[in-house]
Amino acid sequence: MTSDYLTPTRRVTTCAGLSQLINWGISFYMPGTFAHAIMLTTGWAPSFIYGGLTLAMLIMAAASPFTARLLALFGGQRLVMTGTLLIAFGCFMLSLSTTKIIWIAGWSVIGIGMRLSLYDALFAVLVGLYGPAARQVISQVALFGGLASVVFWPLGTLLLEWVSWQTALFIYGCAGLLNASLLRAIPNRQSSRKTQAHSVSQCSTARLPAILYALFIALMTFVSNGTSTHLPELIANFGLPVSVGMLWGIGQTGARLLDVISGQRLTPARLAVITSLLIPLCFLLALTANVAPAAIAGFALGYGAVNGLMTVVKATLPLQLFNPEQYAERTGLLLIPGQLLAAISPFAWAWLGSHAGVDGTLWFSLSLGVVIAILALALAKCVRLRGQFSERLSSNP
């Protein structure tokens, strides 16, 4: 099968990366900029406004099992272009929101679009095109996507100084339409029936790695989303300016840049172990903020780096655990728990903070971090065993 894979090109990598930057900016990061303006004109509660994004993430989880089949039927280019157009159409719907029903409908459309065009779907497309060589392309695309908040939060704020939030959302929709044209650079390959059968026939193998991977990603997503959502409150709790939160973005982008520069020196399994071991260390650092409040700045930088690398780990670790032909089908199912936990994590962290306080939340997070590290070590062992098994097969044809 290796000979069937294409060779990555800079044009595809750049266009795919820019598409992620725009799609993340006009969907996931949009409420953070526009929520206050929407609340002032509509009178809707912030929980309802942000609830649209939660709904979209739940729809992403519901649509996840069908993504591999759609990819096989229509091809990668058509899949991600359709998702991008749905996000654009959803933005147009939100710009016309005069009732809560339209707001909910708009986010429902965006949720489907996000599942078909954001990281998980695009990475499945790239693996289908490039096989194991997709590792470096994924790192570079993730670097572009990590800049979405850096670009679109200031851009959205600037737009609101000149136009209404309705017009700003209309402009976002137009950006989505233009973004779809970038995706024409991606070759449109459909999975063969033979490949699908091969994938299905091997689904009964490697069940333990699949379960471990699903748990690993679910817990990492749960901790990361909950922490990032309430990071401003955590910073303010220790008397530091909320602007310290910018270190999160610096850490995230810096870590992805280092990953790109390092090339393939670190395998996905090793990167998973390193990233997961940093999680409890970061929360230990945060707990010292009771004595040295400035430690929260180090926590924001460190966990931002962890969060940046987590995207790369989530996308590339299956390349070592499973055959590339299984990638879309496997990830479509195994990422569902993580997508569900991502949707509920902000509410879970808010409940935890109100009942256990800041220290209790940090200790809980540290405990989950230890579990994540243990899962990463177990996954690394699965990778070693799979490699040894493959070597035996090759030496005994």
N, C-alpha and C positions, 0 to 999 in steps of 0.2 A: 504493500500500500504506500510505502514511502515515496516511490517514484511518481505516484499520482498527485502528490502535493506540489503546490506552486512555490515559487521563491518570493519572499517578502520584498516589496518595493517601498521606497521612501514616499512616493505619492500616496499609496494606500494608507500607510501609517499616519501621515500628516492629515489627510482628509478624515480618516476615522477618528483621530485625536481631536481635531477641531469640532467634529460633530458631537463628540461626548461633552466637550466644554460647553457648547451651546445648549444641548439637550438637558444637561444637569442644571444649567443656569436658568432656563425658562420653565423648569418643572420643580425639582426638589428644593432649590434655593429661592424660588420666587416668593413663597409666603413670608420668609424672614424679612424681606424688603417691603412688601406691599401690605402686610397684615394690618398695620396701624392705620394706614390711609383708608383701607377698606372698612375697618371698624368705625372710623369717624363718619363716613358717609352712609353706611348701611345700618349701623347700630348693632351689628351682629357681634356675638361674644367671640373673643379670641379663640376659645376652645372649639367653636364651630368653624371658624376660618381655617385654623390649623387642622381641624378634623378632616378637611378635604384631602390633605396630604396623607393622613392616616388611612382614609378610605382607598386612596390610590395604591398605597402599599399593600393593603389587604387584597385588592384586585390583582396586583402583580403576583401575589402568592397563588391566588386561585387560577390564574392563567398560566402559571409556570409549567404544569405537566404537559401542556399542549404545544409549547414552544418548539421542541425537537421535531414534532411531526410537521408543524408549519414550515420549519426550516428545510425539511426534506422535500416538502411539496413545492415550495415556491422559490427556494434559494435564498442565500444570505443577503444579497443586495436588496431584493424586494422586501424581505422581512424587516430590515432595519429602516428602510425608506418608509414603509407603511407605518411603523411605529413613530417615526419622526413626524410624519404628516398628521398622525392622530394627536400627538402632543400639541402641534400647531393649531389644529382644529379645536382642541380642548381649551387652549388659551383664548381663541376667538370666542368660544362659548362663555368663558369666565368674564371676558370683557363686556359681555352683554348681560351679566347677571343682575337681574332686578329682583329675583326671588331666590330663596334658598334651594328650591328644586333645581333651578338652572345651575347654581353653584355646585351642587352634588353631581348633577349630570356631567358637567364639564370635567370635574375631577375623576369621574368614572372613566371617561374617554382618555384622559391623560394617564390614568393607571394602566390601561391596556397598552398605550403607546410606550410608557416607560419600560414595561416588561419586554416589549419587542425591539427596543432600540438602545437601552442603556447597557451598562457594562456586561451583565450576564449574557444577554443575547448576542451582543457584538463579539464578545470573547469566544462564544461557541462558533460563530461564523468564522473568526480568524483561525481557530483550531481546525475547522473543517477545510480551510484553504491551505494552511501551512503546516499542520501537524505539530510535531514537537518544536519546530522552528518558530512557532507562534509565541514562545516564551518571551523573547526580547521585544516583539511587537506589542504584546500586552503591557509590558512595563512602560513602554514609550507612550502608548495610548492613555494609560492610567495617569501619567505625568500631566498630559493635557487636561484630562478630566479634573484633576486635583486643583486646577487653577480656576474652576468655575465660580467658586465663591469669591475669589479674589477679583475676578472680572465683573461678575454680575451683581454682587451686592453694591459696589459703588455705582455701577451703571444704572441699576434700578433706582437708587437714591437720586441720582442726577436727573433721570427722567421725571421723577415725581416733583422736581422743582420747576419743571416746564409744562408738564401735562398732567391730566388726571390719571388715576390708577387704571381706569377703563382704557384710555388711549395707550397707556404704557403696556397693558396686556395685549392690546391689538398689535403693537410694535413687536412684542415678544412672539406673537403668532406669525408675523411676517418673517421674523428671524428664523423660525422653525421651517417655513416654506423654503427659504434660501438654503437652510442647512440640509434639506433633503437633496438638493442638487450636488452637495459635496459627496454624498454617498454613492453617486454614480461611478466613483473611482473604484469601488469594491467589486471584484468579479462576482458574477451571479452563478454560483455553482449549487446544484441540487444534489442531495445525497442519493446514492444509488440504492435500489432495493436490496442488492446484495450486501451493501454496507449495513443497512438497517437490520437485515436478518442476522448478520454476524454480531451486531451489537446486542440484539435481543437474546441470541443464543448464549451469550456470555454473562447475561444479567444475574444468573444464579451464582456466579463466581465472585470472589472478593466481597462477600457480604459484610464481613467485619470491617474492612477499610471503609466501606461505604457508610456504615453506621457511625464509625468514629469520625469520619469527615463531616457528616451532617451535624453531629453534636458539637464538634470543634467550631465549625462556622457559625452555628446557631448561638453558642455562648459568646463567641467573640463579637458577633453582631449586636447581641443583647447588651453587653457591657459597653461597647463603643458608642452605640446610638444613645443609650441612656446617659452616659458620661458627657458626650458632646452637647446634648440638648440642655443639660443643666450646668454646663461649665461656667457660664456667666455668673450664676448664683453662687457657685462654689468659690469663684475668685472674689466676688463681693463679700462673701462670708468672712474672709480673712483680711478685709480692709484694703484690698488692692484694686486699682482701676480695672474696669472691664476690658480695657484695651489690651491688657495682658493676654487675653484670649487670642490675639493675633498670632501668638507663638504657636498655637495649635496648627494654624495653616502653614506657618513657616516650617514646623517640624514635619508635617505631612508632605509638603512639596519637596523639602530637602531630602527626606528619606527616599522618596521615589526617584529623585534625581540621582542619588548615590546608587540606587539599584540599577538604573539605566547605565550609568558609567561603569559599574562592575561587570556588566554583561552577563555571562552565564557562569561566573565563578561560584556563585552560591546556587545550589540546587533548590527547587521549591521546598523540599522537605527540610533542608537545613535552615532556609529562611523562615519557615514556619516555627521551628524550634527557637531560633533566636528571637523572633518577634514575640512569641508567647511567653518566653522567660522574662522579657522586659515588662510585661503587664504587672505582675505582683511587685516588681521593683519600683515601678512608677507609682503605684498606690501606697507603698511604704514611704516613698518620698513625700507624697501628699499628706500622709498622717503626721509627718514631722512639722507640718505648717503650723501646728498648735504652738510650737516653740519658735520656729523661724518661718513667718508667713511668706517670705520670698520663695520658699520651696515650691509653692503652687505654680510659680512661673516655670520652674524646671519640670514640674509635672505636666503642664500644658504643652511644653515643647516636646517632652519625651513621649507622652501618649499620643500627641499629634503624629509623631514619627511612626508609632505602632499602628495607628489608624491608617496611615498612608500605605504602609507595607501590607496591611491586612487585605487590601483590595487585590494586590498582586498575588499574595498567597492563595486567596480564595479561587482565583482564576487559573493559577498555574499548577497547584498541587494535584488536581485530578490528572494532569498529564503524566505524573509519575505513578499514580495509583491505578489508573485504568488505561485501556487502549484509547488513542485519540478518536477512533471511530465511535466510541461510546460517550464522548464528551458531552454533546448536547443533551442526549437522553438522560445521562446520569445527573448532570448538574441541574437539569430541569426539575428533577424530583428531589434531589438531596438539598437544594437550597431553599425549599419551601419552609422548613422550620425556622431558618434564619430570617426569611422575609416576614413571617408571622411575628416573630419576636421583635424584629425591627419596628413593626407597627405599634406594638404595645409597650415597648421599652420606655418611651418618655413618660407614660402614665405610671408605669411600675416604679420608675426612679422618683417621681413626684410623691407617690404613696410612701415609698421607703424613706424619703427625706423627712416627711411629716411625722413618721412613726419612730424612726431610729435616729434621726438627726444626721448631721454631716459625718461625724466619726463612724456611726453605725453603717452608713451607706458606703464609706470608704473601706471599712473592714469586710463588708459583704462583697464588694467588688474585688478586693484582694483575694478573698476565698475562691471566687469564681476564676480569678486569674490563675491560681494554683491548679485548679481542675483543668483549665485550658492548656496549661503547660504540660500536664500529664498526658492529655490527649494528643498533643503535638509530638511528644516523645514516642507514644504508641504508634502514631501514624508514620513516623520516621522509621520505626522498626518494621512496619508493614512494607514500606518502600524497599528496605534492605532485603527482606525475605522475598519480595517479588523479583528483585534483581537477581538473587541467587537462584531462584526457580527458573528464570529466563536463561541464565547461564547454563544450567543443567540441561535444559531443553536444546540449546544450541550445540552443546558438546555431545549430546546423544540424539542425533537426528533419527 
